[in-house]
Amino acid sequence: MRQKNIMIVGVGGQGTLLASRILGNAVIGAGLDVKVSEVHGMSQRGGSVVTYVKYGEKVQSPIVDKGSADIILAFEELEAYRALPYLKKSGRMIVNTQQINPMPVITGAAKYPDGICEKLAAVCDLTTVDAASLAAAAGSIKAVNVVLIGVMATSTDIPYQDWIETIKNTVPPKFVDMNVKAFELGYNLK
């Protein structure tokens, strides 16, 4: 099996770390080698969070170099735009259409860029997702991360049932049903 390079990008508090844990556990469950590296920055204050995930038969390093990501899973539009240089030419970018203002926008020192998804669509294989609406339909807006994992799962070699078992074994028991539903809504997105 060819190695897969995935970047998960977002803003602190969006659940990117749980998403990377679900991904890593699914890969392990499939019997593959996985390396995960998390870069937090000022994540507790709404800053950027980046997780690199590499998996395959044998993985040496978790770092995803520029131009080598097979998939970029972006929890927020501006973070997707920042990550674009890491996507390989044949890669797929999955973007939650949520916009979270960074501190310079909040303070009035900058303006949130217009048309990010249109710019991305012009240069890459882009899937946009209103993950907040799907998460709400699953039972909680906090399930955005699992909706996005569901969308991404369709681009992996990991069987559907392995993803479901991983979710059941990773999230707290009282949230299993909601997260399975969130995953299914993302997975079945057309």
C-alpha positions in Angstrom: 0.0 0.0 0.0 1.2 3.5 -0.9 1.8 5.9 2.0 -1.0 8.5 2.6 -0.1 12.0 3.8 -2.9 13.9 5.6 -3.0 17.3 7.2 -5.8 18.3 9.5 -5.9 22.1 10.0 -8.2 24.3 12.1 -8.5 26.6 15.0 -8.2 25.7 18.7 -11.4 24.3 20.1 -12.8 22.9 16.9 -11.9 19.3 17.7 -9.0 18.7 15.4 -7.1 16.7 18.0 -10.0 14.2 18.5 -10.3 14.0 14.7 -6.6 13.1 14.4 -7.0 10.5 17.3 -10.0 8.9 15.4 -7.9 8.8 12.2 -4.9 7.4 13.9 -6.9 4.7 15.7 -8.7 3.7 12.5 -5.3 3.3 10.8 -4.0 1.2 13.6 -7.2 -0.9 13.6 -6.6 -1.5 9.9 -3.1 -3.0 10.7 -1.1 -0.1 9.2 1.7 1.9 10.6 0.9 5.5 11.5 2.8 8.6 12.7 1.0 11.6 14.0 2.5 15.0 14.9 0.4 17.9 16.3 1.4 21.6 16.2 -0.7 23.6 18.6 0.5 27.2 18.5 -1.9 29.4 20.5 -4.7 26.8 20.1 -6.3 27.6 23.4 -6.8 31.2 22.3 -8.3 30.4 18.9 -5.0 30.0 17.1 -4.0 27.6 14.4 -3.8 23.9 15.0 -2.1 21.6 12.5 -1.9 17.8 12.7 0.2 15.8 10.3 -0.9 12.1 9.9 1.1 9.7 7.7 0.1 6.0 7.3 1.1 3.0 5.2 3.0 -0.2 5.5 6.0 1.5 7.2 6.2 5.2 8.0 9.4 6.9 9.0 8.4 10.5 9.9 5.1 12.2 10.7 5.9 15.5 9.0 4.1 16.3 5.8 6.3 18.4 3.5 5.0 21.1 1.1 3.4 19.7 -2.0 3.0 16.2 -0.5 -0.4 16.0 1.2 -2.8 13.6 -0.3 -5.6 15.1 1.7 -6.0 18.3 3.6 -9.0 18.3 6.0 -9.7 21.9 6.9 -12.0 22.9 9.7 -12.1 26.5 8.7 -11.7 28.4 5.4 -8.7 30.6 6.1 -6.8 27.7 7.6 -7.5 25.8 4.4 -6.0 28.6 2.4 -2.9 28.7 4.6 -2.4 25.0 4.1 -2.8 25.0 0.3 1.0 24.9 -0.4 1.1 21.5 1.3 -1.4 19.8 -1.0 0.0 17.7 -3.8 -1.2 18.4 -7.4 -3.4 15.3 -7.3 -4.5 15.9 -3.7 -8.0 16.5 -2.3 -9.0 19.3 0.0 -12.0 19.1 2.2 -13.1 22.4 3.7 -15.7 23.2 6.3 -17.4 26.4 5.2 -17.1 27.9 8.6 -15.2 31.2 9.0 -13.6 32.0 12.3 -12.1 35.5 12.6 -8.4 35.5 13.6 -7.2 38.2 16.1 -6.2 40.8 13.5 -9.7 40.7 12.0 -11.3 40.8 15.5 -9.2 43.9 16.4 -10.0 45.6 13.1 -6.3 45.5 11.8 -7.3 43.2 8.9 -10.2 42.0 6.9 -11.2 38.3 6.5 -10.4 37.5 2.9 -13.3 37.1 0.5 -13.9 34.2 -1.9 -11.5 31.7 -0.3 -13.4 28.6 -1.4 -13.7 30.0 -5.0 -9.9 30.6 -5.1 -9.3 27.0 -3.8 -11.7 25.5 -6.3 -9.8 27.1 -9.1 -6.5 25.3 -8.2 -7.4 22.0 -6.5 -9.9 19.2 -6.1 -12.1 20.8 -3.5 -15.0 19.5 -1.5 -16.8 22.1 0.6 -19.0 21.0 3.5 -21.4 22.8 5.8 -20.3 20.6 8.6 -22.0 22.7 11.3 -25.5 22.0 9.8 -24.7 18.2 9.5 -23.4 18.1 13.0 -26.5 19.9 14.3 -28.6 17.3 12.5 -26.6 14.6 14.3 -27.3 16.1 17.6 -24.6 18.6 18.4 -22.6 21.3 16.7 -19.6 19.9 18.5 -19.7 16.9 16.1 -18.3 19.0 13.2 -15.0 17.2 13.5 -16.6 13.7 13.1 -18.7 14.9 10.1 -15.4 16.0 8.4 -13.8 12.7 9.3 -16.7 11.0 7.6 -16.2 13.0 4.4 -12.5 12.3 4.5 -13.0 8.5 5.1 -14.3 8.1 1.6 -10.8 8.9 0.3 -9.1 6.3 2.4 -8.6 2.5 2.0 -10.0 1.9 5.5 -13.4 0.0 5.4 -16.5 1.8 6.6 -17.1 -0.7 9.5 -13.6 -0.1 10.8 -14.4 3.6 11.1 -17.6 2.9 13.0 -15.8 0.6 15.4 -13.0 3.2 15.9 -15.5 5.9 16.8 -17.2 3.5 19.2 -13.9 2.8 20.9 -12.6 6.4 20.9 -15.4 8.7 22.0 -17.0 8.6 25.4 -19.9 6.1 25.5 -22.6 8.7 26.0 -21.6 10.4 22.7 -21.2 7.3 20.6 -24.6 7.4 18.9 -24.3 11.1 18.0 -20.8 10.7 16.6 -21.7 7.6 14.6 -24.6 9.6 13.1 -22.3 12.6 12.4 -19.8 10.3 10.7 -22.5 8.7 8.6 -23.8 12.1 7.5 -20.3 13.1 6.3 -19.6 9.7 4.8 -22.8 9.7 2.8 -22.5 13.3 1.6 -23.0 13.6 -2.1 
